[in-house]
Amino acid sequence: MTVHSPPAKSDRRRGIATPPVVFALVLVPFLVETVGVFYPAFQGVLLSFVKWNGLSAAEPIGLANYVQLTTDAVFIGALRNTAIWMVLFGGFSFLGGLAIALLFQAERRGVGIYRTVVFLPMVFSLVVTALIWNAVYQPTGILNETLRALGLDSWTRLWLGDPNTALYAIIVAALWRQIGYVMVLFLAGLKAIDPTLMEAARVDGASVWQRFRYVTLPQLRSVNLVVISILVIEALRSFDIVYAMTNGGPFRSSELLSTYMYSTAFTGRQLGYSSAIAVVIFVLALGVIISYLVRAFSESKED
Amino acid sequence: MTFRKRRFTLGTGLLAAVSLSLTGCLGTGGSPVTPPAEDADGPLSLQSRLADGDEAALQTVVDTFNSQGGGQVELNTVNNETFRAQLPSYLTSSNPPDVYTYYGGANLRDLADEGLLLDISDVWKDAPFSDGLRALSQDSSGNEVFVPTSYYWLGVYYKKSVWEASGAEVPTTWDEFLVANKALEANGVVPIGIGVSDAPWLASAWFDYLNLRVNGPQFHIDLLAGEDSFDSPEVEAVFDKWDEIQPYFDTSASGLSFPQAVTDFTQGRTGMFLAGSWLQFNLPAEELDDYDYFQFPIIDDSVPLGEEAPTDGFMASARTDQPNLAKEFLAYLASPEAQKVMYEANGSGTLIPANPNTETDLAPAASKGQAILEKADGLTQFFNRDSSDALQSTADQALTQYLVKSKATPLILSEWQAEAEKVRAAE
């Protein structure tokens, strides 16, 4: 930091004590965070070591909740579903968003309309999205009726009522809403690429693929970081759309960690056990994001 | 290495300390509370989960109470799901809402046994309620903690015009019921409508009634209380009966939402719908005359007759700082005058006032329901009300699996029993 600043300035700065207002500015948000975030989070971790129904006194049981998780078939199913959700929802949002952004990046006539159309689902809340797609997936809904009209009767399904399709049906609904958002992030990233870089690559005779691989992608690195962090967090906190569409059913086949946590806490009244699930979600989110950030930063250091 | 080791011991030490201190910093329940003799100032807060007509009726009765000048009550309505999730927090907080809407039965008893509800035995001294309602309103040691204000019936709803077109006759026995199902099916109507994708608990109405008819109300109550098991021969007998009508259920039930299932029913695609009297709110108002309901058919005459009669009412927090006003308000809600006000303000005629002295003209549907319930040897509430929300969730899994026949019934039942045991162990 001092390397780039003129010496006189840095000398002067050393002499001045940090004004109290700076401490206040740091302290106030810190206190708000402590009361609103850190303390409840800490309490949540504590709760995962007790057995508590919310009514009677909590009973400390050590690691028993975590031990129980390892043999709980519903939890393992939810963990697997969350992994499927993260890969499919995250993967397709990323690839789909990037592909559409590349398609719509050039300023042609009417491209704004296309961008708007893709982005439009984002303005619906997830619960409204769930309502729309519920109607689509009903046994006599648009999807099955369309398939019948096309003579594909054998393809019709009880999309949300069949344990083999329920989770994927919800993922499609979630993607429908998410891709437009990711597209906007990538469009912003693409706009920020210096056009002269592309120009130079083209002059050097780089093919379309080479320009994408060696110019566009490396330039998008910082955007990728944002997009992937957002997608991982979104995937792990996905709750409302599943809750509204199937509530984890039929027979728990579309249960995610978040919906299972909710149902154990507020239907099962096992607050200790659900806190243990919450801790697992927290560790997963933190683990995935930190490992990605570490990799991303170590890569950028090599440059 | 040493560093790591030290961190580990530090970790376990911390864990132990945390475990020890937990009872102190969490879990406020369990300690008995003595309500103050003198009331604090201010209005009494009433936390309600009721909606639509019920909410309007409650507001009217609160206004009537307030206009009498004794004390003021403030109605605060929240969404049903929020109410359910937040109730333990309300009741264990140090400054809770005073009075709550609730329902009689096992859930109420659990709350009362935790010492969270105000003992209102004195309100009950001269109350004219039936012994059945009194039992529903008590904790385990026989103290009343609840005033019932109304109850409703469950019936098999049908659309007259659809049944006439199919030549189906309203059944009273199981054999007649099977005949009616066949007649509907022959006419291209799916006999039994149900949608369980968003409301899986609707399947429990079928389980409750089949169990009541096959094994009687006492077995049903015992089973839900955990004194018998879901893989017992008695429960298997229930599913043997269910197997006789399972083919008549809508095969798309598992992918159908409740509103969609009701639409199928009102449009005549399905022939009947087992539900509580609240189903009326979902039927088209202009053709209500075309709908009626019948008592769930009798399977075995020798089995004591059980009927579902979910009872709604009010309870107060043990931590209220205005116990006297709370009791005064609850006594008022229990009175025939207040129940008349509520029945009339509700206006739907889908409930029956709990106080037998209530002087009001019941709607035809309600007096029919009352007549059915009066003949019963035993009344039950509903699966979740007679057990717990957690046990309801195990029933939802088992029954939705049964409806689509995803596994052999004995396997479903043994898994159900295992889940139920797990839930009870966690309570």
Interface residues (C-beta under 8 A of the other chain):
Chain A: Q43 L46 L47 F49 V50 K51 W52 N53 G54 L55 S56 A57 A58 E59 P60 G62 N134 Y137 Q138 P139 T140 R157 L158 W159 L160 G161 D162 P163 T246 N247 G249 P250 F251 R252 S263 F266 T267 G268 R269 Q270 Y273
Chain B: L15 V18 S19 L20 L22 T23 C25 L26 G27 T28 G29 G30 S31 R84 A85 P88 S89 L91 T92 D110 L111 E114 L116 V196 S197 D198 P200 S252 A253 S254 G255 L256 S257 Q260 S388 D389 A390 Q392 S393 D396 Q397 T400 Q401 V404 S406 V423 A426 E427
